[in-house]
Amino acid sequence: MAREADVVVVGAGPAGLNAAIRASKAGAKVLVVDRKKTIGAPVHCGEGTFARILKPLDMEEGRWVVNRPENMLLHPPNGKEFNIDISSLNVIILDRVLFEQEMAKRAEELGTEFILEKTVVGLGGGGVKAGGTTGGVKAGGEVEGVKVGGVAVDGGERMGGGVALDDGEKITSHLVIGCDGIESGIGRLSGLTKPLPLEDMGSAAQYRMEGDIWIEDTVDVFVGDKIAPGGYAWVFPKRGKLANVGAGVMGVGGHPPALTLLRRFVEERYPDARIVDTMAGCVPVGPPIDTAVKDNVMLAGDAARHAYAIAGGGIHSALWAGAMAGDAAGLFAQDKQRVHIREYDENWKAFMHKNLKKSYARKAKMYSSEKAMSRFMSGLKFAAPLIKYLPIDPLRLWWGKHDVS
Ligand SMILES: Cc1cc2nc3c(=O)[nH]c(=O)nc-3n(C[C@H](O)[C@H](O)[C@H](O)COP(=O)(O)OP(=O)(O)OC[C@H]3O[C@@H](n4cnc5c(N)ncnc54)[C@H](O)[C@@H]3O)c2cc1C
């Protein structure tokens, strides 16, 4: 017999875990599916974010916060590095494995069930109109030969469905939340997103390195065509002698791949540090999508292109969107009214659509040439010392509101 849930969340990253926590808290029966064996691992992330985003989760303190750097040393193309006091931004470096496992524990305590090491390969029910097809899903709720159940709600419209797993198992649910990251199969199957064009994709490589050379209270950011054309390289010190050292570039531009650039950078700059492990991944750096909901499917986090293009940061926005999607799912589980799904779409847009667009426009300008980047750096050098004297939270200028409490 098929498993059943009110809500299936696909992906146990920051977006999916927060969606699960919020929906479970509201009393929904939530099932989270992730293809990973261990929640949070392997990490594909620099793990830098802001303490403020952990407040609504009540997770500001814990083993998952491994550093609180107060300085950012910027290395512009002209070699004249300068320091910015970032203490008022409350930057933190996470251990994402510990962070996500703690979130999963909290979700489980609230009743969320997890299915790990299974990949969602099909989407059923919602989005399927009689006589039509949506993103490879056959009309009538058939997914790759697997019949999926459906429920009639909200005036008799067939909205139910669920997902099909790679082992043939089907899970029926009223709602599916696609938090399945940049490649989002749920986005494609529902027709909400298309594969990202290369120009809207940032590609990055990162080493976890061990050495005596990192300054613990300082993150380093390097820009310039020699190091990372159209992007930047970073050093985010972690606990002890560890640091995340990475390089990210745009998906197009005729430059060497991110891993080659990173290897060169590290050989030149940190020849004595030891590489502990290597990873590579992609970040959505294009414009935001216009809608993240369709029928009984909602997208959140990287799946909905909720990352900020200017720096490729998406932990904070994935948590925000996950919270909003989870709240909507909790309400929907109670009364099956579609209005909650539509409200999710309105809410995330009101919260961050404008800022995501701004971030994309700034990114396009800033990274267009080394000259443009140097101009930006000169402006920053002049303005940065003022940040700590601002009478308001500096992140407000960048994000606008930033708490989904
Ligand atoms: C190299 C690199 C460095 C980065 N550094 C930073 C940083 O320092 N700060 C920052 O804020 N952001 C950073 N980002 C971006 C950040 O990692 C993402 O924005 C963030 O993880 C998005 O969270 P999410 O929950 O939307 O998706 P993800 O964290 O990608 O989680 C998606 C989950 O879905 C699962 N999944 C996918 N498809 C399926 C399927 N079909 N079936 C089952 N499970 C599936 C995956 O296994 C995964 O666990 C970085 C990204 C990269 C690649």
The ligand as a Gaussian input file, in Angstrom:
#p B3LYP/6-31G(d) Opt

LIG

0 1
 C       30.344000      25.788000      -3.707000
 C       29.162000      26.475000      -3.099000
 C       29.387000      27.348000      -2.061000
 C       28.277000      28.001000      -1.472000
 N       28.515000      28.831000      -0.420000
 C       27.474000      29.441000       0.194000
 C       27.694000      30.241000       1.350000
 O       28.810000      30.369000       1.853000
 N       26.611000      30.855000       1.903000
 C       25.343000      30.712000       1.401000
 O       24.394000      31.312000       1.939000
 N       25.115000      29.946000       0.316000
 C       26.148000      29.288000      -0.290000
 N       25.904000      28.471000      -1.364000
 C       24.511000      28.299000      -1.826000
 C       23.760000      27.363000      -0.870000
 O       24.487000      26.172000      -0.676000
 C       22.373000      27.067000      -1.420000
 O       21.752000      28.257000      -1.817000
 C       21.513000      26.347000      -0.386000
 O       22.064000      25.091000      -0.030000
 C       20.085000      26.147000      -0.907000
 O       19.361000      25.333000      -0.011000
 P       18.175000      24.413000      -0.551000
 O       17.582000      23.768000       0.653000
 O       17.321000      25.178000      -1.460000
 O       18.882000      23.303000      -1.465000
 P       20.014000      22.265000      -1.156000
 O       20.799000      22.627000       0.026000
 O       20.736000      22.086000      -2.450000
 O       19.245000      20.911000      -0.817000
 C       18.561000      20.185000      -1.809000
 C       18.401000      18.752000      -1.324000
 O       17.550000      18.070000      -2.245000
 C       18.032000      16.757000      -2.428000
 N       17.520000      16.289000      -3.732000
 C       17.705000      16.864000      -4.946000
 N       17.018000      16.208000      -5.890000
 C       16.374000      15.177000      -5.253000
 C       15.506000      14.149000      -5.693000
 N       15.104000      14.049000      -6.968000
 N       15.052000      13.261000      -4.783000
 C       15.425000      13.345000      -3.479000
 N       16.244000      14.332000      -3.003000
 C       16.711000      15.231000      -3.883000
 C       19.546000      16.903000      -2.357000
 O       20.170000      15.684000      -1.995000
 C       19.706000      17.972000      -1.274000
 O       19.865000      17.408000       0.014000
 C       26.979000      27.786000      -1.959000
 C       26.762000      26.901000      -3.016000
 C       27.836000      26.229000      -3.572000
 C       27.599000      25.258000      -4.675000

